[in-house]
Amino acid sequence: MQKRPKIGIIMSTTRPGRFADIPTGWLFNIAKERNDADFEIVDLRDYPMPFFEEKVPLHVAPPQNEVALRWGEKMASLDGFIFVTAEYNHSIPAVLKNALDYLYSEIHRKPATFLGYGGTGAARAIGHLGEILAAASLKQTVHIGMVEMIGMLREGKTMAEYPYLDDFAKRMLDEIVWWANTLKEDRSGDEVAEAA
Ligand SMILES: Cc1cc2nc3c(=O)[nH]c(=O)nc-3n(C[C@H](O)[C@H](O)[C@H](O)COP(=O)(O)O)c2cc1C
């Protein structure tokens, strides 16, 4: 029988005082209740990479930078990704784009979905992220909007006060687990993905 898929919950902002910890912790707690997949938080703060400065493109050779290598190994070890992302100037945070620039085959043939937060629930950033990843981007996403963010940041509310978001999270988790399982099975004879 196939092993349970490993799903990474990627924290995509790194600034001090970031909001990212709140939605990530909330999602991780819901995900942990499941017994059909293993979930792991992958925090970009743990992978402080310089702006991309590799001499050789990554389709030719792996990165020389040790942190980037470690980041790539972590992403390669996962079967699917949930990017928890803010929207910075109508797109994805630069630190996330830089981290993605250091990847090549590690996310190949794997599914990705998104939990966004911001004025429009980071819808614009998520749209860009789907194009950037050029992966199996799923339709089931979660958006924490202005109302919820203001409630939490200014009125001391918590995620528990927005229970409708739990339903979106569960639907998103159902989908990413299904896709991760399905693609993991199909990747098992895939030399490109296995070497990644
Ligand atoms: C550089 C920067 C650009 C931002 N641009 C947007 C934006 O385009 N759309 C939006 O909804 N919020 C924007 N915001 C507000 C963020 O949604 C809000 O600050 C959020 O908490 C950022 O995520 P973080 O706390 O995890 O860094 C921006 C914030 C920063 C710091």
The ligand as an SDF file (V2000), in Angstrom:
LIG
                    3D

 31 33  0  0  0  0  0  0  0  0999 V2000
    5.0140   45.5310    1.1000 C   0  0  0  0  0  0  0  0  0  0  0  0
    3.5360   45.3230    1.3390 C   0  0  0  0  0  0  0  0  0  0  0  0
    2.6630   45.3970    0.2810 C   0  0  0  0  0  0  0  0  0  0  0  0
    1.2960   45.1510    0.4850 C   0  0  0  0  0  0  0  0  0  0  0  0
    0.4560   45.1260   -0.5900 N   0  0  0  0  0  0  0  0  0  0  0  0
   -0.8190   44.6820   -0.4260 C   0  0  0  0  0  0  0  0  0  0  0  0
   -1.6440   44.4380   -1.5660 C   0  0  0  0  0  0  0  0  0  0  0  0
   -1.2730   44.6270   -2.6940 O   0  0  0  0  0  0  0  0  0  0  0  0
   -2.8860   43.9500   -1.3290 N   0  0  0  0  0  0  0  0  0  0  0  0
   -3.3570   43.6960   -0.0690 C   0  0  0  0  0  0  0  0  0  0  0  0
   -4.4690   43.2320    0.0770 O   0  0  0  0  0  0  0  0  0  0  0  0
   -2.5960   43.9280    1.0230 N   0  0  0  0  0  0  0  0  0  0  0  0
   -1.3450   44.4160    0.8730 C   0  0  0  0  0  0  0  0  0  0  0  0
   -0.5330   44.6160    1.9650 N   0  0  0  0  0  0  0  0  0  0  0  0
   -1.1140   44.4410    3.3050 C   0  0  0  0  0  0  0  0  0  0  0  0
   -0.9780   42.9850    3.7180 C   0  0  0  0  0  0  0  0  0  0  0  0
   -2.1360   42.2690    3.2840 O   0  0  0  0  0  0  0  0  0  0  0  0
   -0.8560   42.8440    5.2460 C   0  0  0  0  0  0  0  0  0  0  0  0
    0.1350   43.7340    5.7200 O   0  0  0  0  0  0  0  0  0  0  0  0
   -0.4830   41.4410    5.6340 C   0  0  0  0  0  0  0  0  0  0  0  0
   -0.4930   41.3420    7.0470 O   0  0  0  0  0  0  0  0  0  0  0  0
    0.9030   41.0680    5.0840 C   0  0  0  0  0  0  0  0  0  0  0  0
    1.2370   39.7260    5.3960 O   0  0  0  0  0  0  0  0  0  0  0  0
    2.3340   39.4070    6.5290 P   0  0  0  0  0  0  0  0  0  0  0  0
    1.8210   40.1010    7.7740 O   0  0  0  0  0  0  0  0  0  0  0  0
    2.3520   37.9240    6.6470 O   0  0  0  0  0  0  0  0  0  0  0  0
    3.6190   40.0080    6.0680 O   0  0  0  0  0  0  0  0  0  0  0  0
    0.8090   44.8770    1.7820 C   0  0  0  0  0  0  0  0  0  0  0  0
    1.7150   44.8290    2.8520 C   0  0  0  0  0  0  0  0  0  0  0  0
    3.0620   45.0290    2.6350 C   0  0  0  0  0  0  0  0  0  0  0  0
    4.0290   44.9040    3.8050 C   0  0  0  0  0  0  0  0  0  0  0  0
  1  2  1  0
  2  3  1  0
  2 30  2  0
  3  4  2  0
  4  5  1  0
  4 28  1  0
  5  6  2  0
  6  7  1  0
  6 13  1  0
  7  8  2  0
  7  9  1  0
  9 10  1  0
 10 11  2  0
 10 12  1  0
 12 13  2  0
 13 14  1  0
 14 15  1  0
 14 28  1  0
 15 16  1  0
 16 17  1  0
 16 18  1  0
 18 19  1  0
 18 20  1  0
 20 21  1  0
 20 22  1  0
 22 23  1  0
 23 24  1  0
 24 25  2  0
 24 26  1  0
 24 27  1  0
 28 29  2  0
 29 30  1  0
 30 31  1  0
M  END
$$$$
